[in-house]
């Protein structure tokens, strides 16, 4: 009897052990595991003062790493081969087994961010280590983690090679950009008088666009000091509204969408950085708010984040093509030169030419993409920057948010109205183009 009892106990223990092992291998990760990587990347970008176009590039390739793993294991997720420009054939590694593909996808994102971001090798690596510890705590065994790590490393290397081929690394070899110094052209602005950001960003390979100049907007209103000209009327409009003509709500909106990583404040003889996220980081946060609210599955969440990031990168490439081609003067410079030398905008002017409005472009692109995934009337609360002391705002749709983000640049005193309106048009074109390519 005792022998039979011992055998039964032994069989039970074997069953429990196998059950636990299978549970560990099949443990399911959620949309929060993806959004956490994005949030951590944004924090590193703040630390590194990553400029807005470059931030979009980091998000795009990092998300593509996770997306590639998912597309190789979930038949509902389409490969990016034949969709993105020059995207390579990446075969699923046959020699690997015992991995969890969701775990591999998140780890691939970490490994790519660690290589792309300047502080990634320290800050993102620490985040990856914490993530692995959390996976052990919920039941992943060492074998599954090791296999998933190997898979992630293979994919990350291939995506990093794809990223390197976009020619961003050549930009540092180009001649130093010098302001034109002609009437109506861009000049550095106070208080930091920074050099222009990414003047050659239009030279890198777009992900879906035929070229950086695919969606050239209408020409900006021509510069003129004639007080009867259209430009001077724009100048007076900005001077009147962005000075003392703002309501408290308009000020709140402008500050909510500021998203200027280069903002500084004077402290005696020092300029201290204010540590703000980029427009792209803000919209990536919104994408994950939508995924969380709808309880989106792991695969849909990686799709949303990846397509959103692709749109951001291509949107910035388009926008930066126009910024340095038109090279238009900022309202602050024009107003101080021709109307009031003591005038200051509500927001600090970012260090690059005025036309067109980058926030308008990428906000419109983002709204088109997120509306595609979540619908026209998707109400949500945006608390992306609550940790920076900015109160949440409620929106009835992504389009409403994009329009508010765009007009905030006028109220902030950093853009003229034609840059905003045409930025929204260009961003909408980019968003529709990206979705069309994916179909």
C-alpha positions, -999 to +999 in steps of 0.1 A: +000+000+000+028+024+009+046+015-023+014+023-044+010+056-024+046+065-031+042+059-068+010+080-069+028+109-051+057+106-075+034+108-105+016+137-090+049+156-085+060+149-120+026+162-133+029+193-112+065+199-123+056+196-160+025+217-155+046+245-139+073+242-166+046+246-194+031+275-175+064+292-173+071+287-210+036+299-220+033+328-196+015+356-213+029+392-213+005+422-218+003+456-235+018+470-203+051+453-209+054+471-243+043+504-230+068+502-201+097+499-227+084+530-245+080+549-212+116+540-202+129+550-236+112+584-231+129+588-197+163+581-213+156+606-241+149+633-215+182+623-198+201+625-231+182+656-244+173+637-275+160+659-303+124+652-317+134+637-351+160+615-336+136+604-309+112+592-336+140+572-352+148+555-319+112+546-314+107+533-349+136+508-349+131+497-314+094+489-321+103+472-354+125+448-334+096+437-313+073+437-343+096+414-363+095+388-336+057+389-333+052+388-371+073+356-372+051+339-346+016+354-350+000+348-385-023+378-379+007+402-380+020+410-414+057+411-422+073+444-430+092+429-459+079+445-491+062+473-470+091+493-457+118+507-479+148+483-482+134+461-454+154+429-454+141+393-454+145+382-418+140+345-413+128+330-381+158+312-365+152+275-369+179+263-345+162+279-315+134+263-294+119+267-260+115+305-263+084+326-255+079+349-285+063+377-265+092+376-241+116+376-271+098+406-286+101+428-255+138+417-250+145+426-287+131+461-280+154+465-250+184+453-269+178+477-298+171+507-275+203+499-256+224+502-288+206+532-303+202+555-274+233+572-261+226+562-225+210+529-235+239+508-226+236+518-190+200+530-183+181+507-207+203+477-197+193+482-161+157+483-171+161+451-191+176+434-161+147+444-139+123+432-166+140+398-166+137+396-128+100+403-130+096+376-156+113+351-132+089+362-105+058+354-126+070+320-136+094+321-165+121+295-161+158+300-170+156+278-201+128+299-216+145+332-207+178+321-222+162+309-254+141+341-256+172+362-251+190+344-279+161+349-303+159+386-293+196+391-299+194+377-334+165+399-344+179+430-328+212+427-347+193+425-380+171+455-372+202+475-361+219+467-394+187+479-411+189+511-390+225+517-398+217+515-435+194+546-433+225+568-435+219+587-404+254+580-393+267+600-423+251+633-411+280+640-388+303+642-418+283+669-435+294+705-434+283+726-404+251+744-411+254+781-410+224+805-408+218+824-440+217+858-422+193+872-448+161+891-440+133+867-433+156+837-427+160+817-395+184+828-368+191+812-334+168+825-306+172+832-269+179+823-242+204+796-254+209+806-290+214+770-299+227+758-333+200+744-356+188+708-349+192+681-375+196+703-406+203+671-427+176+649-413+159+649-447+188+629-461+181+597-442+160+569-457+123+572-450+105+540-440+075+542-463+078+575-482+091+576-518+112+606-507+114+634-481+098+657-506+068+635-513+043+658-496+056+693-501+031+717-486+020+751-501+047+777-500+048+798-468+035+834-469+064+854-484+084+874-459+079+912-461+083+942-438+055+961-457+029+968-431+001+960-457+016+926-467+001+892-457+032+884-437+031+915-417-005+908-408+005+874-396+032+891-376+008+914-359-016+886-353+011+866-334+022+897-316-013+906-304-025+871-295+007+855-281+015+884-259-012+896-236-042+884-256-042+848-243-069+834-220-059+812-191-072+781-210-051+790-241-020+793-219-028+759-203-031+743-237+001+758-250+020+746-219+003+711-221+017+705-256+050+723-252+072+692-256+104+711-261+134+690-250+157+721-254+138+744-230+160+760-204+157+786-176+181+812-165+197+808-131+222+836-126+249+830-152+237+794-159+211+779-182+194+749-166+176+723-188+139+718-179+138+682-190+107+678-213+096+650-236+095+653-274+062+656-294+068+620-306+072+607-271+040+624-261+021+607-289+037+573-282+023+577-247-012+585-261-010+553-282-004+532-251-031+550-232-055+538-260-041+503-258-045+502-221-080+515-222-092+490-248-073+461-232-055+455-265-037+423-267+001+420-270+002+416-308-022+446-314-002+467-290+031+461-308+014+468-341+000+501-329+033+512-314+053+502-345+030+519-370+027+550-348+065+552-346+069+547-384+045+575-390+064+598-366+097+591-383+084+597-418+064+627-406+096+643-392+115+635-424+089+653-444+087+682-420+124+687-417+127+687-455+105+718-456+120+735-425+155+738-440+143+743-476+120+773-466+143+784-437+117+809-424+122+833-396+106+825-362+079+849-348+101+858-319+129+870-341+106+889-365+086+906-337+116+916-317+133+930-349+104+948-365+078+955-338+089+952-301+125+944-290+113+933-256+087+908-267+088+872-255+067+843-266+048+822-240+069+792-249+106+791-257+113+789-294+128+756-305+162+757-323+152+752-359+134+771-387+097+779-384+080+765-415+063+741-412+051+732-377+066+699-366+041+693-338+012+699-363+027+674-388+033+646-363+001+652-344-020+649-375+000+618-386-006+602-352-043+611-351-048+594-385-030+563-374-046+560-340-081+567-354-075+538-378-069+515-349-094+528-323-121+548-341-132+583-348-147+592-314-123+576-290-125+595-258-095+594-234-076+612-207-041+622-216-019+620-185+014+614-203+031+643-187+015+642-153+047+631-137+062+664-149+036+684-131+013+689-161-024+682-153-042+656-175-065+668-202-096+650-216-102+646-254-131+633-274-110+621-303-074+619-315-083+644-342-094+669-315-061+664-297-041+669-329-059+701-337-053+714-301-016+704-303-013+724-336-030+756-324-010+755-292+020+765-313+003+797-323-008+805-288+027+797-275+041+823-299+064+800-318+046+794-351+026+814-377-008+802-387+001+790-422+028+767-407+002+752-385-026+747-411-003+733-437+015+712-411-019+695-403-024+688-440+010+674-445+007+652-414-026+639-426-011+629-459+017+611-442-006+592-419-028+581-448+002+571-468+016+549-440-017+531-436-020+527-473+014+510-475+005+487-447-026+475-465 
